[in-house]
Amino acid sequence: MKSAVETLNPTRVRLTVEVPFEELKDSLDAAYKKINQQVTVKGFRKGKIPARVIDQRFGRGAVLEEAVNDALPKFYTEAINEAELNPLGQPEVDITELKDGETLNFTAEVDIRPTIEIPDYSGIEVTVDAVEVSDEDVEKSVEQLRERFASTSPVERAAEDGDVVTIDLQAKVDGEVLEDGVAEGVSYTIGSGELLEGIDEAVKGLEAGGEATFTSELKGGSAEGKEAEVTVKVTQVAARELPALDDDFAQLASEFDTLDELKADSRKRLENMKQYDQATQAQERVLDELLKLAEVPIPEKLLADEIQTRKHNLEHHQLGQMGIDLAKYLEIQGKTEEEFTAETEEQAVKGIKTQFILDELVNKEKLNVNQEELTEHLMRRAQSSGMSPDQFAQAVVEGGQVPMLVGEVARGKALAVVVEAAKVTDTNGEVVDLEDDAEDEAAEVVAAEAEAEEKTEA
C-alpha cells in the first residue's frame, strides 16, 4: 500500500491511497465466506459454494463491493497511522479506481487536530477579587441561619410583608375556570415572589376570610403564558417569629456553645468559600489569557457539530425539564435568536480551543493521570451531578465516558501548570498563593469549558 497526504487547510487533509490487488486477498476471502453463508445454490451445501459459482450467479461486482467495504477501514487506518495524523470524526471516502486483479485507489478527506505552537505563558498576569469578609457578610450569614429556625403563629390582623398566609386560588381564562387552575391550602410567604406576579399586592391588607381578585400571566399549566383572572382567598395569617440572637440560638442551630463561636465559624466558612471562588476566578482568567496568546485553527465541521450539540442539549434536555421552549427561554433572557446563536458559537469556539491547547500542553509536559486523581475527580463530578459516586461511576463506564474524565483531569493538570507560572494578584495588590488542590479546581474549570453539554441557567 502507498499513501500520500495533501493538506487542504490547517485542520483538514486529503489522503490518496493506492492498494495493490493482492493485499485485498484476505478481504476477498472474507467476502466469499460471508456471501456463502447468506445464499443458497441448488446442488451445493450452504457455505460450500465455489467462488466461481458465486461469481457466475451473483456477479464478481458484488464480491468486490463486499471486499472493498471490509478492507477500506483497515487501509484508511494504516494511512492515518503512517502519516501520524490525529483525525477528528469520520472521513469522506471516494473510490477513485477499482480494477479487478490490479488495484484499488481511493481518497479520504478528514478533519484533523491542528498543529498548535504552545506560546510562552510565563508572563501571564491576572487580577482577582480579594478575599474579604465583612461584619455585614457574617451578620447576613447568621441571619439566613436564623431564618431557617423561624417559627410561625396565627395572628388576627391584616397580612403584612413577611407573613405566611394560607390561601385558596382560582384562575379563570376568558371567564372559564381552568381544570388545573384551582388550588387550596397553599402556604405562601408574602414578598418571596414564589407564586404569581401581583399576588403580594392582592393579599397584603387582607385578614383571614378576606378575598381579592387580580390579573396575572400564568407561569405554568395548560394556559401557560396567558393572562388570567385570579381570585385569592386568605384562610389564615401567620406571623413569622425569629429566635433571639443569643447563646441559646447558637446551641440550637449549631455545635457551638456561644453566639461568638458561631459567628467566628461563619466567618471562616465565608473565607473558605471566597478563597475557592478566587482560585476558580484565577484559573478562568489565566485560561482566557492563554487562549488569547495561542493561534488555534478550528475545524468547521467540528464547530458546526458542537454548536448543534449545545443547542440540542439546551432545547431537549434543560429547557424540556423546565417545561419551556427555546422561544420562551429567549424571551425570559431578553435575547434574539441571532444573539443566542452568536453566543453559542462563541462558547463552542472557546470550548474547542481550550481542549486543543490543553491537550497539547498535556503532551508537551508529559502529564499522566493516576487512579487516585481520577477517583477524586469522579467524586467531585458525582457530587455536582446529584448522583452517588457508585451511580455516577456506573453511568460513566456504561456510557464509555472514562476517557472523557481522564481528559478533564489531564487538562486540569495542564491548566494548573500555566496558573503556577502566572502572576496572580488580588484587587488589593497582594500576590495570591493558590491552594494545593488547584489541579482539581482547574479540572472543574476545564470540564465546565469543554463539556459538550453546557450548563445554562434559565
Sequence and secondary structure as in RCSB ss.txt:
>XXXX:A:sequence
MKSAVETLNPTRVRLTVEVPFEELKDSLDAAYKKINQQVTVKGFRKGKIPARVIDQRFGRGAVLEEAVNDALPKF
YTEAINEAELNPLGQPEVDITELKDGETLNFTAEVDIRPTIEIPDYSGIEVTVDAVEVSDEDVEKSVEQLRERFA
STSPVERAAEDGDVVTIDLQAKVDGEVLEDGVAEGVSYTIGSGELLEGIDEAVKGLEAGGEATFTSELKGGSAEG
KEAEVTVKVTQVAARELPALDDDFAQLASEFDTLDELKADSRKRLENMKQYDQATQAQERVLDELLKLAEVPIPE
KLLADEIQTRKHNLEHHQLGQMGIDLAKYLEIQGKTEEEFTAETEEQAVKGIKTQFILDELVNKEKLNVNQEELT
EHLMRRAQSSGMSPDQFAQAVVEGGQVPMLVGEVARGKALAVVVEAAKVTDTNGEVVDLEDDAEDEAAEVVAAEA
EAEEKTEA
>XXXX:A:secstr
 EEEEEEEETTEEEEEEEEEGGGGHHHHHHHHHHHHHH   TTS TT   HHHHHHHH HHHHHHHHHHHHHHHH
HHHHHHHHT  EEEEEEEEEEEEETTTEEEEEEEEEE         TT EEEE      HHHHHHHHHHHHHHT 
EEEE SS   TT EEEEEEEEEETTEEEEEEEEEEEEEETTS  S TTHHHHHTT  TT EEEEEEE  SSTTTT
SEEEEEEEEEEEEEEE   SSHHHHHHHSS SSHHHHHHHHHHHHHHHHHHHHHHHHHHHHHHHHHHHS     H
HHHHHHHHHHHHHIIIIIHHHHT  HHHHHHHHT  HHHHHHHHHHHHHHHHHHHHHHHHHHHHHT    HHHHH
HHHHHHHHHHTS HHHHHHHHHHTT HHHHHHHHHHHHHHHHHHHHSEEEETTS B    TTHHHHHHHHHHHHH
 SS     
